Amino acid sequence: MRLNRLGNPCNPRRPLACGASLLALLCLLTAPAAAQTGRATTAPAQGPALVSGMAESPRWQSIVASGRLRVCAWPHYHGITARHPRTGHWSGLDADLAREFARDLGVRLEMVDSSFPRLIDDLHQDRCDIAMFGVALLPQRIERLRFTQPYLQSDILAVTTRGSRAVRDWDDIDRAGVRVAVAAGTFMEPVMRMRLRHAELVVVREPDTREAELESGRVDVFMTDYPYSRRLVESADWARVIGPPRPFHVLQYGYPVKPGDEGWFQRVSAFVSTIKADGRLSAAARRHGLGDIVVAR
């Protein structure tokens, strides 16, 4: 199941600036652009390279000095940021947009492995400059990080096996004896902990996966979002997605950065506004079958 523009479930198989120092400016003009780590591109940059106050940004000065944009991403988020196990190539909507942002800045892209449990620490410990992997705006994250305007939104969906007898529809999920899995650190974990009254919540931590727990029979169903469920249904013939009969807990996704650097935050925000206006966000979403969950304005 997936969401239409009103947040209702659907069938996933049928998708409906100024003030830059001379040094910073010279570095910006001469730094190599990149499509991904180690690969340069000669395509012209799009969008504003600098915004007001950016020249004084410590983060921007560090990016200029290193010639790279470090982007935290979870490498197992299908449709958003997935790294091929053999080639190392990153694919997905946010992988594409990370390349676009690095190209706009005129620097190379370095993808940094992260995860939802490590997200806040990775940003606060300066392991990356920004996180771009479908990060939902949760209260506990908003307290520690600064988010851009939202660019995607999704409700929670359920994945079970086609032959499951325990979970046939949405109302079967919260029943005594049913084991419901969520990935540690995802927004589904606090939501399902709050919403479940009778079923048992199982928090799956890496390297274990929700899919393996479900296929083994150790859990009866797992909760995920639209991007992940869509790719799973396309690649796993055993999986069946169940959507809520009405909006259950729709959340929006933005790009978080470490607080305290206004110039850098404004540049990241300008990037989101630009890709919405020039069509790059919508184009990337369509390439990955996520057009219906874009927050266009």
C-alpha positions as CSV (number, residue, x, y, z in Angstrom):
1,M,0.0,0.0,0.0
2,R,1.1,3.6,-0.5
3,L,-0.3,7.1,0.2
4,N,-2.1,9.4,-2.2
5,R,-1.8,13.1,-1.9
6,L,-4.2,13.2,1.0
7,G,-2.2,10.7,3.0
8,N,-4.6,7.8,2.4
9,P,-3.4,4.3,1.5
10,C,-3.2,3.1,-2.1
11,N,-1.8,0.1,-4.0
12,P,2.1,0.4,-4.3
13,R,2.1,-1.4,-7.6
14,R,-0.1,1.3,-9.2
15,P,1.3,4.7,-8.3
16,L,-1.3,7.2,-8.9
17,A,24.6,34.8,-2.2
18,C,26.1,37.5,-0.9
19,G,29.1,38.5,1.2
20,A,31.7,35.8,0.3
21,S,35.3,36.1,1.1
22,L,37.7,36.1,-1.9
23,L,39.2,32.8,-0.8
24,A,35.8,31.1,-0.4
25,L,34.7,32.4,-3.8
26,L,37.9,31.2,-5.5
27,C,37.6,27.8,-3.9
28,L,34.0,27.6,-4.9
29,L,34.8,28.3,-8.5
30,T,37.8,26.0,-8.8
31,A,36.7,23.1,-6.6
32,P,35.9,19.9,-8.5
33,A,32.2,18.9,-8.7
34,A,31.1,15.4,-8.1
35,A,28.4,12.9,-8.8
36,Q,29.5,10.7,-5.9
37,T,32.7,10.0,-4.0
38,G,35.6,9.9,-6.3
39,R,33.7,10.7,-9.5
40,A,33.8,14.2,-10.9
41,T,31.3,15.8,-13.2
42,T,31.6,18.8,-15.5
43,A,27.9,19.6,-15.5
44,P,27.2,23.3,-14.6
45,A,26.0,24.0,-11.1
46,Q,22.4,25.0,-10.5
47,G,20.9,27.1,-7.7
48,P,22.6,29.7,-5.6
49,A,26.2,28.8,-4.7
50,L,26.3,31.2,-1.7
51,V,23.6,32.8,0.5
52,S,23.7,35.6,3.0
53,G,26.0,34.9,5.9
54,M,27.4,31.7,4.3
55,A,31.0,33.1,3.9
56,E,31.2,33.3,7.7
57,S,29.9,29.8,8.2
58,P,32.5,27.5,9.9
59,R,30.8,24.5,8.2
60,W,31.1,26.1,4.7
61,Q,34.7,27.1,5.3
62,S,35.5,23.5,6.3
63,I,33.7,22.2,3.1
64,V,35.7,24.6,0.9
65,A,39.0,23.7,2.6
66,S,38.4,20.0,2.1
67,G,36.6,20.2,-1.3
68,R,34.0,17.7,-0.2
69,L,30.4,17.5,1.1
70,R,30.0,14.7,3.7
71,V,26.5,13.3,3.6
72,C,25.3,10.9,6.3
73,A,23.1,8.1,4.9
74,W,21.7,4.7,5.9
75,P,23.0,2.3,3.1
76,H,20.0,0.0,3.4
77,Y,17.1,2.4,2.8
78,H,15.7,1.2,-0.5
79,G,14.4,3.9,-2.7
80,I,16.1,6.6,-0.6
81,T,19.7,5.7,0.0
82,A,20.8,2.1,-0.9
83,R,24.4,1.1,-1.5
84,H,25.0,-1.8,-3.9
85,P,26.9,-4.5,-2.0
86,R,29.3,-5.2,-4.9
87,T,29.8,-2.0,-6.7
88,G,29.4,0.4,-3.8
89,H,27.1,2.6,-5.9
90,W,24.5,4.6,-4.0
91,S,21.0,4.8,-5.5
92,G,17.7,6.3,-4.4
93,L,16.0,9.7,-4.2
94,D,18.3,11.1,-1.5
95,A,21.4,9.7,-3.1
96,D,20.5,11.5,-6.3
97,L,19.8,14.7,-4.5
98,A,23.0,14.5,-2.5
99,R,24.8,14.5,-5.8
100,E,22.8,17.5,-6.9
101,F,23.7,19.4,-3.7
102,A,27.4,18.6,-4.1
103,R,27.3,19.7,-7.7
104,D,25.5,23.0,-6.7
105,L,28.3,23.6,-4.2
106,G,31.1,22.7,-6.6
107,V,32.6,20.1,-4.4
108,R,32.9,16.3,-4.5
109,L,30.4,14.1,-2.6
110,E,31.4,11.7,0.2
111,M,28.7,9.4,1.5
112,V,29.1,8.5,5.1
113,D,27.5,5.4,6.5
114,S,25.0,6.2,9.3
115,S,21.8,4.9,10.7
116,F,18.7,6.2,12.5
117,P,20.1,5.3,16.0
118,R,23.4,7.0,15.2
119,L,22.0,10.0,13.3
120,I,22.2,12.6,16.1
121,D,25.6,11.6,17.3
122,D,27.0,11.5,13.8
123,L,25.9,15.1,13.2
124,H,27.0,16.4,16.6
125,Q,30.4,14.7,16.3
126,D,30.9,16.3,12.9
127,R,31.2,13.0,11.1
128,C,29.1,14.6,8.3
129,D,27.8,18.0,7.2
130,I,24.2,17.0,6.6
131,A,22.0,13.9,6.8
132,M,20.1,13.0,3.7
133,F,18.2,9.7,4.1
134,G,14.5,10.3,4.6
135,V,14.8,11.5,8.2
136,A,11.4,12.1,9.8
137,L,10.8,15.2,11.9
138,L,10.4,13.6,15.4
139,P,10.2,15.7,18.5
140,Q,13.3,14.1,20.0
141,R,15.2,14.8,16.8
142,I,13.9,18.4,16.6
143,E,15.2,19.0,20.1
144,R,18.8,18.1,19.0
145,L,18.9,18.9,15.3
146,R,17.8,21.7,13.0
147,F,15.6,20.6,10.1
148,T,14.8,22.1,6.7
149,Q,11.3,22.5,5.4
150,P,9.8,19.0,4.6
151,Y,10.3,17.5,1.2
152,L,8.6,14.1,1.6
153,Q,5.8,12.6,3.8
154,S,4.7,9.1,4.6
155,D,2.3,7.2,6.8
156,I,3.2,3.9,8.5
157,L,2.5,0.7,6.6
158,A,2.6,-2.9,7.6
159,V,4.5,-5.8,5.8
160,T,3.6,-9.4,6.4
161,T,3.9,-12.6,4.4
162,R,1.3,-13.6,1.8
163,G,0.5,-16.7,3.7
164,S,0.2,-15.2,7.1
165,R,-2.7,-16.4,9.2
166,A,-1.9,-14.1,12.1
167,V,-2.2,-10.8,10.2
168,R,-4.7,-10.6,7.3
169,D,-5.7,-7.0,7.6
170,W,-4.8,-3.8,9.6
171,D,-7.1,-4.6,12.6
172,D,-5.2,-7.9,13.1
173,I,-1.9,-6.1,14.0
174,D,-2.8,-5.0,17.5
175,R,-4.0,-8.4,18.9
176,A,-2.7,-10.5,21.7
177,G,0.0,-12.9,20.6
178,V,1.0,-10.9,17.5
179,R,4.7,-9.9,17.4
180,V,5.2,-6.5,15.6
181,A,8.7,-5.6,14.5
182,V,10.2,-2.1,14.0
183,A,13.7,-1.1,13.0
184,A,15.6,0.5,15.9
185,G,15.8,4.2,15.7
186,T,13.2,4.7,13.0
187,F,10.1,6.8,13.7
188,M,8.0,3.7,13.8
189,E,9.6,2.6,17.1
190,P,8.2,5.4,19.3
191,V,4.9,5.5,17.4
192,M,4.2,1.8,17.7
193,R,5.4,1.7,21.3
194,M,2.7,4.4,22.0
195,R,0.0,2.9,19.9
196,L,0.1,-0.8,20.5
197,R,-2.1,-2.1,23.4
198,H,-2.2,-5.8,23.0
199,A,0.5,-6.9,20.5
200,E,4.2,-7.4,21.4
201,L,6.7,-4.9,20.0
202,V,10.0,-6.3,18.8
203,V,12.8,-3.8,18.1
204,V,15.2,-5.1,15.5
205,R,18.8,-3.9,15.6
206,E,21.4,-4.2,13.0
207,P,22.8,-6.5,11.7
208,D,19.5,-8.3,12.1
209,T,16.8,-7.2,9.6
210,R,13.0,-7.0,9.8
211,E,12.7,-9.1,6.6
212,A,14.7,-12.0,8.1
213,E,12.8,-11.9,11.3
214,L,9.5,-12.0,9.4
215,E,10.6,-14.8,7.0
216,S,11.9,-16.9,9.9
217,G,8.5,-16.6,11.7
218,R,10.0,-14.8,14.7
219,V,7.7,-11.9,14.1
220,D,4.3,-11.7,12.4
221,V,4.5,-8.3,10.8
222,F,6.8,-5.3,10.6
223,M,6.1,-1.6,10.2
224,T,7.8,0.6,7.7
225,D,7.1,3.6,5.5
226,Y,6.0,4.0,1.9
227,P,9.5,4.1,0.2
228,Y,10.8,1.0,1.8
229,S,7.5,-1.0,1.4
230,R,7.3,-0.1,-2.3
231,R,10.8,-1.5,-3.1
232,L,10.2,-4.6,-1.0
233,V,7.0,-5.4,-2.8
234,E,8.8,-5.0,-6.1
235,S,11.6,-7.3,-5.1
236,A,10.1,-9.9,-2.8
237,D,7.2,-12.1,-4.0
238,W,6.6,-13.3,-0.5
239,A,5.8,-9.9,0.9
240,R,2.3,-8.3,1.3
241,V,1.8,-4.7,2.3
242,I,-1.2,-3.6,4.4
243,G,-2.1,0.0,4.6
244,P,-4.2,1.6,7.4
245,P,-7.9,2.2,6.5
246,R,-7.4,5.8,7.4
247,P,-4.4,8.0,8.1
248,F,-2.5,6.4,11.0
249,H,0.5,8.6,11.8
250,V,1.7,10.7,8.8
251,L,5.1,12.2,9.3
252,Q,7.2,14.6,7.2
253,Y,10.8,14.2,6.2
254,G,13.5,17.0,6.1
255,Y,17.2,17.4,6.0
256,P,18.8,17.8,9.5
257,V,22.1,19.6,10.3
258,K,23.9,20.3,13.5
259,P,22.5,23.5,15.1
260,G,24.5,26.6,15.6
261,D,25.7,27.5,12.1
262,E,23.1,29.8,10.6
263,G,24.9,30.4,7.3
264,W,25.1,26.7,6.6
265,F,21.5,26.0,7.6
266,Q,20.3,28.8,5.3
267,R,22.3,27.3,2.4
268,V,20.8,23.8,3.0
269,S,17.3,25.4,3.2
270,A,18.0,27.3,-0.1
271,F,18.8,24.0,-1.7
272,V,15.5,22.5,-0.7
273,S,13.6,25.5,-2.0
274,T,15.5,25.4,-5.2
275,I,15.0,21.7,-6.0
276,K,11.3,22.2,-5.4
277,A,11.1,25.2,-7.7
278,D,13.3,23.9,-10.6
279,G,11.7,20.4,-10.6
280,R,14.7,18.3,-9.5
281,L,12.9,17.0,-6.4
282,S,9.9,15.9,-8.4
283,A,12.1,14.4,-11.1
284,A,14.1,12.4,-8.6
285,A,10.9,11.2,-6.9
286,R,9.4,10.0,-10.1
287,R,12.6,8.1,-11.0
288,H,12.2,6.1,-7.8
289,G,8.4,5.8,-7.8
290,L,7.9,8.3,-4.9
291,G,6.1,11.1,-6.7
292,D,3.0,10.8,-4.7
293,I,4.7,11.5,-1.3
294,V,6.6,14.7,-2.4
295,V,5.9,17.8,-0.3
296,A,6.0,20.2,-3.2
297,R,5.6,23.5,-1.3
